[in-house]
């Protein structure tokens, strides 16, 4: 580390934070690998299907609402939707309130696929979280929501150039 450390720098706190974010990175990668290997579906495809299967999304969601809900970029979501459209699981339909806009919705085939995956998801969750008590899972969800809120509120005063 350099001489430009802030006055409130705490090595122990920094190390704990660094370890937490590295673990989140590892968990994300393990989820991606295991869901693709064991379920045959990537977490982002799984998330899109899940978002669109919710009761209040039966008529679909706008593209921007879906990106916001999932926390993904427009470019990333567009690529995923193109694959799901090709597979016949989602479709873009004209929004009833604004005929210029399109909603993304599950097709009948998409609902069938989602329903068929539920038992596999149940088993996947059970194996992944089987050693964690229910109350601890609820606490973890709460804590991850706080981390996510913190990440969304980050506003760096200055960016450091990565030129070495």
C-alpha positions as CSV (number, residue, x, y, z in Angstrom):
1,X,0.0,0.0,0.0
2,X,1.1,3.5,-0.6
3,X,1.5,6.7,1.4
4,X,-2.0,7.9,0.2
5,X,-4.0,5.9,2.7
6,X,-6.9,7.7,4.2
7,X,-6.6,8.7,7.9
8,X,-9.3,6.2,9.0
9,X,-7.6,3.2,7.3
10,X,-7.8,0.0,9.4
11,X,-5.8,-3.0,8.1
12,X,-8.0,-5.5,9.9
13,X,-11.2,-4.0,8.5
14,X,-9.7,-3.7,5.0
15,X,-8.6,-7.4,5.1
16,X,-12.1,-8.6,6.3
17,X,-13.8,-6.5,3.5
18,X,-11.3,-7.8,0.9
19,X,-12.0,-11.4,2.0
20,X,-15.8,-10.9,1.9
21,X,-15.8,-9.5,-1.6
22,X,-13.4,-12.2,-2.8
23,X,-15.8,-14.9,-1.3
24,X,-18.7,-13.3,-3.0
25,X,-16.8,-13.5,-6.3
26,X,-16.0,-17.2,-5.7
27,X,-19.6,-17.9,-4.7
28,X,-20.8,-16.3,-7.9
29,X,-18.4,-18.3,-10.0
30,X,-19.3,-21.5,-8.3
31,X,-23.0,-20.9,-8.7
32,X,-22.4,-20.2,-12.4
33,X,-20.4,-23.4,-12.9
34,X,-22.6,-25.7,-10.8
35,X,-25.9,-24.5,-12.1
36,X,-24.7,-24.9,-15.7
37,X,-23.2,-28.3,-15.0
38,X,-25.9,-29.7,-12.8
39,X,-29.0,-28.0,-14.0
40,X,-28.1,-27.2,-17.6
41,X,-29.1,-23.6,-17.2
42,X,-27.0,-20.5,-16.3
43,X,-27.9,-18.4,-13.3
44,X,-28.8,-15.4,-15.6
45,X,-31.2,-17.5,-17.7
46,X,-32.6,-19.0,-14.5
47,X,-33.1,-15.5,-13.1
48,X,-34.8,-14.2,-16.2
49,X,-37.2,-17.2,-16.2
50,X,-37.8,-16.7,-12.5
51,X,-38.5,-13.0,-12.8
52,X,-41.0,-13.5,-15.7
53,X,-42.7,-16.4,-13.9
54,X,-43.9,-14.3,-11.0
55,X,-47.7,-13.8,-10.9
56,X,-47.6,-10.0,-11.5
57,X,-45.3,-10.5,-14.5
58,X,-47.6,-12.8,-16.4
59,X,-48.3,-10.1,-19.0
60,X,-44.5,-9.5,-19.1
61,X,-42.2,-6.8,-18.0
62,X,-40.6,-3.9,-19.8
63,X,-37.0,-4.4,-20.8
64,X,-35.9,-1.6,-18.5
65,X,-37.9,-3.0,-15.5
66,X,-36.3,-6.4,-16.1
67,X,-32.8,-5.0,-16.2
68,X,-33.4,-3.1,-13.0
69,X,-35.0,-6.0,-11.3
70,X,-32.1,-8.4,-12.2
71,X,-29.4,-5.8,-11.8
72,X,-27.8,-6.5,-15.2
73,X,-26.8,-4.3,-18.1
74,X,-29.0,-3.8,-21.1
75,X,-26.4,-5.4,-23.4
76,X,-26.1,-8.5,-21.2
77,X,-29.9,-8.9,-20.9
78,X,-30.4,-8.5,-24.6
79,X,-28.0,-11.4,-25.4
80,X,-29.8,-13.6,-22.9
81,X,-33.2,-12.7,-24.2
82,X,-32.2,-13.5,-27.8
83,X,-31.1,-17.0,-26.7
84,X,-34.3,-17.5,-24.7
85,X,-36.4,-16.3,-27.7
86,X,-34.5,-18.6,-30.0
87,X,-35.3,-21.5,-27.6
88,X,-39.0,-20.4,-27.6
89,X,-39.1,-19.7,-23.9
90,X,-39.7,-15.9,-24.0
91,X,-41.2,-13.4,-26.4
92,X,-41.3,-9.7,-26.8
93,X,-44.9,-8.5,-27.0
94,X,-46.4,-5.1,-27.6
95,X,-47.1,-3.3,-24.4
96,X,-50.9,-2.7,-24.0
97,X,-50.4,0.7,-22.4
98,X,-47.8,2.0,-24.8
99,X,-48.0,0.4,-28.3
100,X,-44.5,1.7,-29.1
101,X,-42.9,-0.3,-26.3
102,X,-42.5,-4.1,-25.9
103,X,-42.7,-6.3,-22.9
104,X,-40.7,-9.4,-22.3
105,X,-42.9,-12.4,-21.3
106,X,-42.6,-16.1,-20.8
107,X,-44.2,-18.2,-23.6
108,X,-46.4,-21.3,-22.8
109,X,-43.2,-23.3,-23.4
110,X,-41.2,-21.1,-21.1
111,X,-43.8,-21.7,-18.3
112,X,-43.5,-25.5,-18.9
113,X,-39.7,-25.3,-18.7
114,X,-39.9,-23.2,-15.5
115,X,-42.3,-25.6,-13.9
116,X,-40.2,-28.6,-14.9
117,X,-37.1,-27.1,-13.4
118,X,-38.7,-26.5,-10.0
119,X,-37.8,-30.0,-8.5
120,X,-34.2,-29.6,-9.7
121,X,-34.0,-26.1,-8.1
122,X,-35.4,-27.5,-4.9
123,X,-32.7,-30.2,-4.8
124,X,-30.0,-27.7,-5.8
125,X,-31.0,-25.3,-3.0
126,X,-31.1,-28.2,-0.5
127,X,-27.7,-29.4,-1.3
128,X,-26.1,-26.0,-1.5
129,X,-27.7,-24.7,1.8
130,X,-28.3,-28.0,3.7
131,X,-25.6,-27.2,6.3
132,X,-27.1,-23.8,7.1
133,X,-29.9,-23.4,9.6
134,X,-33.1,-21.7,8.2
135,X,-32.6,-18.7,10.5
136,X,-29.1,-18.2,9.3
137,X,-30.3,-18.3,5.7
138,X,-32.8,-15.5,6.5
139,X,-30.0,-13.5,8.2
140,X,-27.7,-14.0,5.2
141,X,-30.4,-12.8,2.9
142,X,-30.8,-9.7,5.1
143,X,-27.1,-9.1,5.2
144,X,-26.6,-9.6,1.4
145,X,-29.5,-7.1,0.8
146,X,-27.5,-4.6,2.9
147,X,-24.3,-5.3,0.9
148,X,-26.3,-4.9,-2.3
149,X,-27.8,-1.6,-1.1
150,X,-24.3,-0.4,-0.2
151,X,-22.9,-1.3,-3.6
152,X,-25.7,0.6,-5.3
153,X,-25.0,3.7,-3.3
154,X,-21.2,3.9,-4.0
155,X,-20.1,7.3,-5.5
156,X,-16.3,7.5,-5.7
157,X,-15.0,11.0,-5.4
158,X,-12.1,10.2,-7.8
159,X,-11.1,7.3,-9.8
160,X,-7.6,6.0,-9.6
161,X,-5.9,5.4,-13.0
162,X,-4.9,1.8,-13.4
163,X,-1.9,2.8,-15.6
164,X,1.2,1.4,-14.0
